[in-house]
């Protein structure tokens, strides 16, 4: 063993026993050897005599790299030497004269033989057919030497396809040209001889060396794509291929390889007419019965691909052929293969490259175009429905994961939701093409689901219900209401059914969703209302042991209540018996499941029911009392124990109770509560009084504060002006210290009060505005505007941005509801200058166009409210000067001259309209005081030409604001060009 061999062994060592320094030295040494001019001779010599596979592989890899990089610069003699040496090795011949001591590479491991094949193919790339035209013709006689040479020939053909010919890999333009050159030469010179060799080898070795035959067939199928199809698709060859598939005793690998070649023949790109003749000649029906064997075997997997591929090609012929004869033949072939295709789709693993949904959609789309369907075609559509049902079923191995909805279950559910989208589209198309077949299939599926055992088929039941739900999505409202045909039987059957696997979460959920989908049928058929209520209110719905099912049932029940409304009045007491005792018992705290976000829907449903005017006043008061009294009692108990050690344990329950009461109140209108039935209003006032105590007793518990606030919102809408006596106490407790998030919630409540009661809340605002302004101006920066992409902000910055937006909205709401006097009240006037400076800076600088627009509108409204046009009679001293000197110049001129003011943006154009309107208002209010200052100090400072200034003067005096806007935009654009876009407002 010389130094090179030692170095190669060290480099290939993976045991970890070699010193890293030594390994680095070995790598450097062999890299140095690679750079020597005689490297090719060194490699050939080592390949001749070294029996070390690591050395053999390294030498072949080195030759491969040298050929790829240096071939064009090599001498003809060196190329010839490599060509002859490599070809001799591939033919299992000795390179040197000493045959006894020579190593024969074909006896080595597969990775050495594959690398040798790669070197041969590299030579073919550069030299075939111009320099080395006889490579294939010379190789064929050597096949008689036996299996090792045949195996090498297969590896060369496979490598040739992988490295050069196949378009399964990205190719450069040069590589595509080389591929075409090689294929053209092979077709003209040697393809028939190669095909003949394939046939002879498989015929000879099929019973002796099946693995070799599989290799031959696997390399052969790659070439069917571009060689003359007649060389393969002939009586002799197809007889041999089908014989290999049909003989039961042969190994799976060989039978699968034969099926792969037939699939390549079937998939050959051809014109539809000869293609149909080819498909017909194959007599594929001979293998239909083989698919019932072991569905996990390699052969059945290949047979599945063959049958689905064949069906796809026949269907394509049917679509492309125009003659009736051609279509009839295609249809006959398709009808023959489809039963087997449907079988393998349901029972075997289908190749991922074949899209079952795409094929079935194509078939159904083809059938849809036909005026009438034959019995056979209707039968096929029924089989497709069976395939769909099997495809959408969850794997039973995930049953527990889906039931508890852990991480695995959630991932599987998400995957199935995505997977089902296209399948349900196909299902709905079949429902339109063959409605009777679809309805009967659903009926049979539900019948099977009802009779299935709990252990066996939760997945089948879920799939059947999901299909029934999907059918409902494809029906219009009239069809759902009338329930003609089978639907009239299916919906009542569904309502009355209790599946053995109803405890299973996915089954329970889809059952409730499906009932909700068909609720319009119940709406038209009152006799089924009680059955529908039972499904929602018993253990199938809100009493289901799985909390996710119970919550969803609450929400879906609420939707049904909204739909059925007055029709449920006779059943109110039944509904309350099933719900009130569970959720509001005096001896039991509110169940967590009912009070969570989804669970509160049951209370909203009850509120909608008892809040209808169809309910008598006495009953309505009785029902509402039966709900609110126990809930309020629980709150009072919690409040009375506030100072005990157990007080914190009450917080969660009180939070849920507040949400429940809030949900109940949504069913009651302001007119009913305040006018027609004031006793109901009194009950809500008493409840509000109790819940406001929560803010007093638990002032620092944010979770409670953020639940009481929405209830106050509700009471403002429900009680109307009668809520006023409760507002001072509520606002006093809710007014936060300084947290931006809480301040935002408080401002939103004030905005609601202003919008609803307008000038009526003036007194309240005069009290709270100074406190709010003080805290807002303390939190928000005076000049550094918080703007920009939210994605790069911290949570704290996002909260400040939200506060900023809400505060400007608050100021806008005040100004627009005739409440600007609040800003001038004795307690608030100290914040006036801060507010005006903030408004001015924001309307000039903020990056949010909508906020800028709001600030401009606020200032315009203040001009209208506070200015008379005379300095002598100023309502707010100094305000007129501020508007003319600061606002007019900075906002109406300099900010729009800035290149960041983008006229191509729609929102910016709206803002620009407000700025132009502001100028019109200032001129109408201040007259020449505004105009002379704006022209002399504003336009002249930005070097506006006199003629444009005069035109502006004239346009401003006219009444057409639209014309003024158009002119002013033109003026600004001209000034920008004049300034070369360099003017930036600071």
N, C-alpha and C positions, 0 to 999 in steps of 0.2 A: 504494500500500500504506500503510494508516494504522498508527497506533501499536499498536492491538490485534492486527492481523495480524502485525506485526513481533514483538510479544511472544510470540504463539502459536508462530511459527516458531522463535524462540529456545528456548522451552520444549521443543519437540519435537526439537531438534537432538541427534543422538547421535554426531556426528563427533568431539566432544571439542575442537573448535576455538573454542567459545564460552567466554568468560571466566566463571568460576563466580559472581563478584559480579554480572555482568550478567544471568546466568541467574536468580539469586535475585531480582533486581529485576523481571525479566519475570514470574516466578511471582507475586510480590506484586502486580504491576499487574493481571494477568488475574484474580487472586482478588478484587481490589477491584472490577473490572468486574462479576464474578459477583454481587456484593452489591447492585448498583444495581437499583432497582425496574423499570426498563425492559429488563432483561436479555433477556427473551423476544423483544422487538421487535428488539433488537440482533442476536440470534442468527438470527432469520428473515431479517433484511436481509442479513446476511453470507452466509447459505445461498443467497439469491437471486442474489447478484452475484459472490461470491468464487470463483475457480477453483482456489484452493489447497486441496488435499485435507486438509492438517493443520488448516486453519481450518474446513473443513466438518465434520471429525470432532469438533473441539473444541466447535463450536456444537451439534451433535447430542447430544454427551455432556452438555453444559451443560443443554440442554432436558430431557434424561432425568432428570438430578439434580433440577432445579427441580420437575418434575412429581411425582417421588417424594416430595420433602420438603414442597413448598408447595401441592400441588394443592388441598387442602381450604380453604386460605385465599385462593385466587385468585378474582378477580371473574368472573362469567359471561362478560363481554365478552373478558377475557383468555383464558379457556378456549376460547371460540369461535374467537378469532383463531388460537390454536395449532392447534386441531383442523383448521380449514380450510387453514391453511398446510401442515401436515404431510401432510394427505391429498392435497393438490394435488401436492406433491413426489413422493409415493409413486405417483401416477397419471401421473407425467411431464408434469405441467402446470406453467405458470408461476404464481407466486404474485402478482406485481404485473402491472400492465397492459403493461409494456414487455417484450414477449416476445422481442425480438431480443437484448437484453443479458443476459437471465436465464440463470443456470446451471441445468442439469438434472442433479440428483444421480444419477439412474439410470445415467448414463454413467460414473460414477466407479468406483473400485476396490471390491472386495467388502466390505472392512471399513467403508466409508462406508455402503454399502447395508444391511449388517447392523445398523449403529447406527441408521439410519433406521427399519428394521423394529422395532427395540427400542423406539423412541419411540412408534411407532404402537401397539404392544402395550401400552405403559404407559397410553395413553389408553383402550384397550379395557378394561383392568383396572378403571379408575375409571368408565367411562361406558357400557359395553355391558351390557345392552340398554336401560337406562332413559333415559340422556341421548342416546346416539348409537346408536339401534337399527338404522340403515341402513348401517352401515359395510361389511358384507360384500356386501349387495345393491347398494350404490353402486359397489363396487369391480369387481364381475363384468363390467359392460359395458365397462370400461376395458381388459379383457384383449384385446380386439380390436385394441388399438393395437400389439400385437406382443410380441416376446420380452422386451424390457426390463421391461415391466409384468408379464408372466407370471412372470418371474424374481423381481420384487419381491413378487408375491403369494405365491410359494412361500416366500420368506424370512420374510414376515409370519406365515404359517401355522407354519413351523418355530419361529420365535421365540415364538409364542403357546404352542406345546407345551412348549418349554423353560422359559419364564418362568412359566407359569401352570398348564397342564393336567397335564403328565407327573408321575407319582408316582415317577419314578426319582430325584428330588431331595427332600430333606426339606422339608415344607411346614408352615406354621403353621395353626392352626384357621381363621383368617380367610382364608388363601390357599386352603384346601380349599373353603371356602364359595364364594369367588369363582369357583373352577374349576368347581364344580357349576352355579353360576348361568349362566356363559358357555356351558357344554356344553348345558344345557337349552334356552337361547334359540336356539343354533345348530341343534339338532335340530329345533326347532319352526319355524324361519324359513328357513334357508338351506343346510342340509347337502345336500339333494338337488341344488340348483343348483350347489354347489361340486363335488360328485361328477360331475355332468354336464360341468362345465368341465374337470375332470381328464381325463375320457374324450375329449372333443373335442380338447384340446391334444395328448395323446399320439397320438391317431389322426392328427392333422394334421401333427405335427412329427417323427414317428418316423423318417422318412427324411431330414429336412432338418436338424434340430438335436437330435441324440441327447443332448447334454449337458443341454439344457433339459428334455427328457423324463425324464432320470434325476432331475433336481431335483424335478420334479412327483411322480414315483413315490416318491422318498425322503421328501417331506413327507406324501404321501398315506398311506404305511404307518403313520405315527404316529396317524392318525385312525381306522383300522380298529378299533382297540381299543374305541371307545365309540360309533361311529355304527351305524346299522342295517346289519347284515351283508348284507342283501338288496340294498342299493344297489351293493355291490362284487361279491359272490359271485353273479353272474348270468351268463347265457350270453354276453352281449355283452362284459362286462368280462373274464371269465375267458378267453374266446377271445382277446381282445387280449393279455392278460398271457402266456398260453402261446405265442402267436404270437411275441411278443418274445423269449421264452426259446428257442424252437425254431429261429428263423432264424439260421443259422450266420454270415451275413455281418455281422450287427449288432455294434457295439462291445461289449466285455465289460462296461463300466460300465452300459449300458442293460439288458443281459440280467440282470446282477446285481441291478439295482434292481427289475426285474419279479419276480425270485425273492423279493426281500425283501417285496414286497406280498403274494405268495401265502403266504409264511411267516406274515405278520401275519394273513391270513385263517384259516390253519390253526390258529394259536395263540389265536384268539378264544375267550374264556370263554363256554361255553354248556352247557346240559344235555346229558347224554350222547347221548340219542336224536337230537335235531336235529343235534348235532355230528357224529355218525356219518354221518347223511345228507349233511351238507355235505362231509365228507371223501371220501365215496364219489362225490359228484357232480363233484369236481375232476378225477377220472381222472388222478391224479398219475403213473401208469405211463408217461405220454407223455414224461417227462423222465428216466426211469431210465437210458437209454443215454447221456445227456449227460455223466455223471460220469467217463467214461473219457478226456475231453479233458485238456488240460494241467492237471495237479493244482495248479499254483501260480497259476493265473489267478484273477482276481477273481470271475468268474462261477462257476467250479467251487467256489470257497470258499463263495459264497452258496448254490449248489445243495446243497452238503454240509449247510449249516445247515437248508435246507428239508427235505431227506430225513430228517435226524435229528429235526427238530421234528415232522414228519408222523408218523414212527414212534412218537414219545413220546405224541402225542395219540391215536393209534389204540390204543395199549396202555392208555392211561388209560380210554378208552371200554370196552375189553374188561373192565377191572377193575370199572367202575361199573355196566355194564348187567347186568340180572338175567335177561333173556329169552334163551332158547337161540338164537333167530334173530339177535338183536343180537350175541351172542357169536360166532356163526358168521361173520357178516359182518365183524366186527372182526378175527377170526382170518384170514380170507381176505385182507383188506387188509394185515394185518401180514405174512403170509407172502409177499405180493407185494413189499413194500417192503424187507424185511430183507436180501435179498441185496445190494441196492444200498447199504444202510446199512453192512453189513459191509465192502463194498468201499471206501467212502469213509473208514471208520474206519481201514483199513489203509494207504490210499494217499494220502489228502488231509489237509490241515490243518483240523481240526475246531474250530469256534468254542469258545473257552474257557468261554462261558456254558453250553454243553451238557456235562453230565457223562456221558461214555461209560460209566464204571463204574456210575454210578447207574442209567442206562437198562438196561444189560445185567443188572445185579443184579435190577432190577424184573422184567425179562422172565424170567430164570431162576427167580425166586421165584414168578412166575405159573405157570410150567411145573411147578414142584415140587408145586404144589397139585393137579395133575391126576393121576388114577390111572394112566393109561397115556399114553405119548407116541407121536405118529405118526412116520412115517419123515421127514416134512418137518421136524418139530420136532427130531428127533434130528440131522438134517442141520444145522439152525440152531445147535444146541448145539456141533456140531463146528466150525462157522464162528466161533462166539464164542471157542472155544479158540484158533483161528488169530489172531483179533483180540488176544486176551490175549498170545499169544506175541510179536506184533509190538509191542504196547504196552510190554512189559517189556524190550525190547532196548535196550542202550546205543547211543548214536550212535557210529558208527565214528570220527568226528572226535576222540573222547576216548580212543581205544584206547591210545595211548602214555601219556597222563596217568594212566589207570587202571592201566597196567602198572607204572609207576614210583611210582604213588600220590603225585604231587605235590599241591600245594594245589588245583589245578583238579580233578584226579582224585578227591581226597578229597571235595570239594564235590559232584561229580557222583554219586559213590557214595552219599553221604548222602541226596541228593535222590532217587535211585532206590530206596533202601531204604524211605524214607517213602512214595514213590509206589506201591510194590508192595504195601503192606500190605492195602489194600482189594481190590486185584486178586487177590491170593492167596486172600482170603476168598471171592471170587466163584468162583475156580477150584476151591476145595475143595467148594463147594456143587454145582458141576457134576459133580464127581467122585462125589458122593453121589446126585445125580439120575440121572446117566447114566454109571455106572462103566465099562461096556464101551467106550463112545465115548471116554471120557477115557483109558483104558488104551491103546486103539489109537492115539489121537492122540500120546500120549507115545512109543509105539513108533516111529511114523512119524517123529516129530521127532528121536528119537535116531538112527534110520537115516540121515536127512538130515544130521545133525550129523557122523556118522562119515565120510560120503562127501564132506563139504564141504572145500574147499581152505583152507589156512591163511590166505591173504591175504583170502579172500572173507568168511569167516563166523565169526570168533571170537565175535561178538555173538550169532549164532544158536545156536551151541553152548552158550554160557553161559545163554541163555534156556531152551533145551530142558532142560538139567541143572537149572536153578532150578525149573522146573515139576515135574520128577521128584522133586526134593527136597520141594517143597510137597505133592505127592501123598502122600509118605511121612508128612508131618506129620498128614494127615487119617486115616491108617489106625491101627487099634488094634494092640496087640502080637500078638494071634493072627493077624491078617491079614499082619503083617510076617513072622511066623515061617513061616507056611505058604506064602506067596507063590503063592496060587492064580492060575490063569489066566495072563495075559500077564506078571504080575510075576515068575513063575518063569522066564521067558525074559529079561526086561529086566535083572534084577540080575546074572546071569552075564555077559550081554553088556556091561554097564557095567564089571564087574570086569576083563574081558579087553581093553577098548578102550584104544587109545592115539590120542587125537585129534590131528590135524595141528597144531592150535593149542594144544597142551598147555603150551607155554612161556608162554602168556598168563596173567598172574596171576589175573584173575577166573575164568577157565575152570578152572585148576588147583585153585583154592580150592573152588569149588562142586562140582567132581568129588569131592574128598576128603570134603566135608561130606555129599554124597549117599551115598557108600559107607558112611559112618558111620551115616547115617540108616537104612540097610537092613541093618545088621550083625546084627540079630536073625535075618534070613533065613540068613545065613552060620552063625550059631550053631546053627541047626537042620539045616543042610546042610553037613556037615564037608568034603565034597569041594571046597568053594569057599574053604576057609581059606587055602590056599597062594596062590590068586589074589588074595585080599584083602590078604595080607601083601605081595605083590609091589607092589600099588598104593601102599602106604604106604612101602615100603623102597627102591623104585627111583627113577628120575628124576622120576616123577610125584609123589613124596612127599618124604621127608627129603633126597633127593639133588637136588631141584629147584634150578635155578640162582638162583631168586628167594628171598632169605632169608626173606621173610614167608611164602611157601608152605612152605618147609622147617620153619620153627618151628611153623606151624599143623599141619603133618603130624605133628610130634612129639606135640603135644597130643592130636590125634584118635587117633593110634596108641595112646597111653596109655589113652584111653577104651575103645578096642576090647579092649585087653589086660584091663582090668577086667571087661569083659563076657564074654570068651571064657575067661579064666583057664586052668584045667587043660587045656583042649582045645589050648592052644598049646605044651604041654610037648614034644611030639614035634618041634616046629619051633624050639626054643630055639637050637640050634647054628646053624641057618640065619639066624635073626634076629641073633645075635651076630656072625656073619661080615659081615653088612651094616652093622653099627653100630660094633662095637668098634674095628675097624681104622680106621674114619674118624675116630672121636672120641678115641681113647686111644692112638694110635700112639706108640711110644717116641721115634721120630725127628721127630715133629711135635707142636707145641703144640696144646692143645685149640682147636678152631675157635670163633671168637667166636659164630657163629650157634647152636652147640649149647649154649653156656653161658649165653646170655641167658635172661631169665625164662621165655619160652615154650619155648626150646630145651631147657631142663633136663628137660622132660617125657619126652624119649626115654630119659633115664637112670632116671626114675621108672618108666617102662614096663618097662625091663629089670630093675630091682629087683623089681618086682611079679612078673615072670616067674620069675626065679631064686630068689626068696624063698619060693616055694610049697613045702610039705612033700611035694608029689608028685614033686619033683626029688630024686634020690638024694643022700645026704650027700656022696659023693665028687665027683659032678658039680657039686653046688651050690658046694662049696669051690673047685673048679677054675674055674667060671664067675666067681665073685666075685673070685678072685685075678687072673683075666685082666683084670678091670676096675680093681680097686683098685691093683694093683702098678704098672702104668705111670702111673696118675694120681698116686700118692704119689711115684713116682720124679721126676716133673716138679716136684712141690712141693719135694722135697729138693734138686734142682738149683737151684731158685730161692733156697732158703735158703742154700745154699753160696756163691751169688754175691751175697749181700745187700750186701756191702761194696763191690762193684765199681760202676763208673759205670752199668752196664746194669741195676742192681737194680730200678729203677722200671719197666723194660719187662716185668719178670716179674709185677708186681702184678696187672694185668688178667687174665693167664692163671691165676694162683693163685686169684684170686677166682672164676673160672669153674669151676675144678676143685673147689673147696670146695662150690659149688652142685651140681655133678654128683654128688659123693659123697653129699651130703645127700639128693639125690633118690633115689639108689640105695638108701640105707638105709631109705627109707619102705616098702619091700617086705618087710622082715624084722620079725617079731614078737618081743617080749621072751621069750616061752616058747621059741621055736625057738632063739634066740641064746644064752640062758642055761641052758636045761635040756636040750633034745633034741640040739642040735648046738653045743656050746661052742666048737668049732674056728672056727665062723663068728664067735662073739663075740670070740675072740682076734684075728681079723683086723680087726674093727672097733676093738678096743682099740689095736692097733698103729697103725691109721689115725688114731685120736683123738690118740695120743701125737705123731704127726708134725704134725698140724694145730695142736696147741697150741703147737708151736714157732713157728708163724707169729706168734702173739701176742708171743712173746719177741723174735723177730728184727725184726718190723715193729710195734713197740708203738704208734706214732703214726699208723698208716695206718688211718683210720676205715673205709674201704671193705672192708678185710679183716676188721677186728674185727666189723663188722655182718654178715659172712657166716659167721664162725666161731661166733658166738653161736647162731644157729638150729641149727647142727650139734650143738652141745653139748645144746641142747633135745632134739634127736632121740636123741642117745646116752643121755640120761637115761631116755627112754621105752623105748629098745631094749635097753640093757645093764642097766637096773635097778640093784640095789645094787652090782653090780660096777663101776659108774662112780665109786664113792666115792673110790678112790685117786687119781683124776685131778682131782677137784673142787678141792682146795686150790690146785693150780697154775693151774687154769682161772680160779678166782675171783680169785686174786691178780693175774693179768694183766688180767682184765676190769674189775676194780674201778676205775672212772674217777676222774679227779681231781675235777672239779666240773661238767662239762657236763650240764645237765638231761637232754638227749636220751639220752646214754649211760647216765646213772644210771637212767632209766626202764627201758631194756633190761635192766640188771643186776637191778633189782628184780623184773621179770617172770620172769627165770630163777630167782631165789630163791623166788618164789611157787610156781613149778612144783616145785622141790625140796621145799618144805614140804608141799605138797599130796600129793606122791607118797610121801615118806619119813617125814613127820610128825616124831615125837619123835627120829627117827634123825639129823636134821640139827641137833640142839640145839648140839652142840659147834662146828659150822661157824658157826652163827648167832652164838654168843657171841663169836666172833672178828671177824666182819664187821659185826655190827650197830653197834658203837660208831663205826666208820668211816663207815658209811652215815648214821647219825643225825647225826654231826657235820657232814657235808657237806649233808645235807638241811636241817637247821635253819639252816645258814649261808646256803643259797640261798633257802629259802622265808621269806616275811615272818612275823613272830610274830603280828601282830594284823590287818594289812591283808589281808583275805582276797581272793584273786584269783578273783572271780566276776563273772558278768554275761554279756551276749551276746557270743559268740565272734566274730561277724562284724565287730565294731568293734575287734578286738585285733590287735596286731602279732604276728609270728611268734614273737618272744621271749616275749611274754605267753602265747601258746598253749602253748609248750614248758613254761613254768612251771606252767600249769594242768594239763597232762598229768602232770608230775612230782608235783604236789600230789595228784591223784586216785590215781596209782599208789602213792605213799607211804602214803596212808591205807589203800589196799587191802592193802599189805604189812603194816601194823600189824594190820589186821583178820585177815589170814591167820595171823599169829603167834598172836594171842590165841585164835582159834577152834580152833587145833590143839594146845592144851595146852602152848604154848611161852612163856607169859607170864613164866616164870622168867628168860628171856633179858633182859628189861628190868631185872631186879634183880641181874644178874651184876656183879661188881666193876668190870669195864671199862665197863659200860653205865649203872650207877646214876647217874652224873653227868648223864645226859640225861633222867632220869625226870621231874623237875619241868617241864622244857621240853615234854616230850611231853604231860603231863597238862594243862598250860595251853593248849597248842595244841588238844588234843582238846576241852576245855571250850569254848574260844572258837568252834571250828568247829561243834560240835553246837548252839550257840546262834545263830550268826550267818550261817553259810554259806548262799548262795542255792541251792546244789545240794542238793535234798532227799535224794538217795541218799547223798551224802557225809555229811550230817548223821545219817542213819539208821545208817551204818556206825560213826560215832564214838560214838553212843549205845550200840550193841551192844558195841563194844570196852570201854567203861567198865563196862557191866553185867557183862561176862565177867571183868574185873579184880576187880570187887567179889566175885564168886563165888570167884575164885582166891585172893585176898589177905586177905579179911576173915573174922574169926571172930565178930564182934559184940561183942567185949570190947576195951576200950581197953588193958587190961593185957597182953593177948596179941597185940598188933598185929604182923602179919608185916612191914608197911611202915609205920613210924611216921608219923603225920600224914595217912595216906591216908583213914582213916575220917572224920576231921574235914573234909578237903577234899570228900569226897563229900556229907556232910550239909550243910555250910555253903555250899559253892559250887555243886556240880553239881545238887543237889536243887532249890535255890531258883532258880538262874539258868536252867537248862535245862528242868526239869520244870514250872516255874510261869511265870516272867517271859517266857521265849521264846515260850510258847504263848499268852500273853495279848496279845502283839504282834499288831496287825492284819494284819501280813504273813503270819502263820500261817493259811493258807487251808484251812478244813475241807472246802470243796467239791472240792479237788484230791485225786485218788486216792492219789498218792504221799505227800502230806502226811498223809492218814489213816493210812497204813501207818506213817509216822514217829511219829505220835501214839500208835499202838498200842505201839511200842517204848518210848516215854516212860512210858506207863502201866505197862508191864511192869517198867520200871526202878524205879518207885515200889514195886511189889509186892516186887521183889527186895530193895530197901533195907529195907522193913518186915520181911520175913522174916529178913534178916541182922542189922539193927541194932535192931529192935523199937521201943520207945518213945523211944529216943534220936533216931531219925529222925523219928518221928511228932510228938513234942512240939515239936521244932525247926521242922518243916515247917508246923505249924499256928500256933504262936506267933510265929515270925519270918517265915514266908512268907505264909500266908493272911491273917493279921491285918494285915500291912503293906499288903496290897492291899484291905483293908477287906471281907474276906469275912464275911458274916453268920454268927453263931454256929451257927444251925441247919444251915446248909450245911456248916460245918466239922465239926459232929458227924456229919452224914450221911456225909461223906468218911471220917471215922474208922471208922465202922461198915462201909462198903463195902470199905475197905482190909483189914479183918480177915477178910472173907469170901474164899472161894476162887474165886469167879467173876470172872476177869479181864475177860471180855467185858462183864459187868454194870458193873464198875468203870470200864471205858473209856467206856461210854455215859453214866454219871453224871458222870464227870470232864469230858467234853466239854460237857455241860449246865452244869456249874459254871463252866467257863471262859467260856462264852457269856453267862451271867448276870453274871459279873464284868466282862466287856467292856462290857455295857450300862450297868452301874453306873458304870464309869469313863468312859463315853462314848467308848470307843476311844482315849483319850488316853495311855494308859500305854505307853511305849516302853522296852524294855530297852536299856541302853547299857553 
